[in-house]
Amino acid sequence: MKVYRYQDANQFYDRVKDYLLRDEALHNRLLRLCHGLIHNPESFEEKPLLATVEAEGDIVAVAMRTPPRNLLLSKIQDFGAIEAIAQNLHLTENSLAEVNAPNAEAKAFAETWRSLTSQSYEIKMALRAFQLKQIEKISQATGELRQATERDRQLLIDWFEAFVVEALGIARTNTERAVDRHLQRGTAYLWQDETPVSMACHVGITPNGAAISLVYTPPEHRGKGYASSCVAALSQTLLSRGHKYCFLFTDLANPTSNRIYQAIGYQSVGDLYDCSFFAG
């Protein structure tokens, strides 16, 4: 079993594409990251980690990291790959902030990393990956979906910051840059009911799908179906553009979001953990 590191994103993607597409919905974050590295390399300030673990010429695991973001691991065919990845990373990294992976893979890596570095870990968030093929008819809230424009910039900044604080419990430091990127690409959407009342963003594509995230409704507008209508309309917009699927992740600690997405037609495809490392 051997770890291979790649310097070229195109070469790496050619190697891992078929492996990741076996579970496209579960791997959509890795596939989207590949797309970003190939088509928008200017968005990444540091050199990425792009690696496979292979046995007898076959891939058994994929690992990616674009600092300062967390380590992403694919589904792993042979858990001996966990030790190989951790040992290889330990040669260049004295510490890690987080790992995101399917549940069993995340816990196995976290335990192995702790044994190598003495960094303890905790499960920061339990996530569920969802995939949608067709929208289910729901009762639509008053209003309509529209693409955000430059006039919405400050609103988006405020809502991006509120989303991150509410979802992750941290303050985001690069909010303006993220908002400007979405405005430039036309990927931020608002549900408009006289005034903007909810937000959702198209955050990337895979070979067959499109991902949605940054779903946020201010507290004063909740309970009126705005988020459901916003996500349903954006999902239909993306499907109408030719994407076969839409993907999103939910926090399992938030039963409301899990319920409304399933009502729209999203189906669970697997669970993942975000594990955080810390000294101790």
Beta strands, then each sheet from edge to edge (+ up, - down):
strand 1: 2-5
strand 2: 49-55
strand 3: 58-65
strand 4: 71-73
strand 5: 98-102
strand 6: 119-132
strand 7: 144-147
strand 8: 188-192
strand 9: 196-205
strand 10: 209-216
strand 11: 245-251
strand 12: 267-279
sheet 1: 1+ 2- 3+ 4- 5- 12+ 6- 11+ 10+ 9- 8+ 7-
end
